[in-house]
């Protein structure tokens, strides 16, 4: 399944290192493009450096508003781990996301580094995707979050690779292996 219909949208990121890392994650995982909502354009040399040159193979655009960045998208899916209110969009696990997205043009929204998506941005989403993190340190780096979601979208589905679980072969205990080798050694020595 192609990911040509999926774009990632960074909502007002502040750090060119994170934008560069997100560009590289987009390149690694085959999403269509990266769109950035920003009032201040990012330095192209910084983006080249922080993306390890992958900005040259990814469609990258900057937009003044979220509306401009998502005007051609039929669906908006946000990323967050914060449960805001009971009337908000439903939470989806990251696992199985590719199947839920379907084939319509979709934008995956990622919030700013410090606070994530705003309430207004969340309100525009039909669902929120949660990347599991520990309670001890739940906040993710923006580029890492893009990479986690990109990985989930790019990885093969179980139906594409066969059984989800393949039984591990039984291992013979070390003592039994050693007994077999000792017996073989005795037989070989007896045969000369």
Buried (B, 14 or more C-beta within 10 A) or exposed (E): EEBEBBBBBBBBBEBBBBBBBBBBBBBBBBBBBBBBBBEEEBEEEBBBBBBEBBBEEBEBEBBEEBEEBBEEBEBBBBBBBBEEEEEBBEBBEBEEBBEEBEEEBBBBBBBBBEEBBBEEBBEBBEBBBBBEBEEEEEEBBBBBBBBBBBBBBBEEEEEEEEEEEEEEEEEEEEEEEEEEEEEEEEEEEEEE
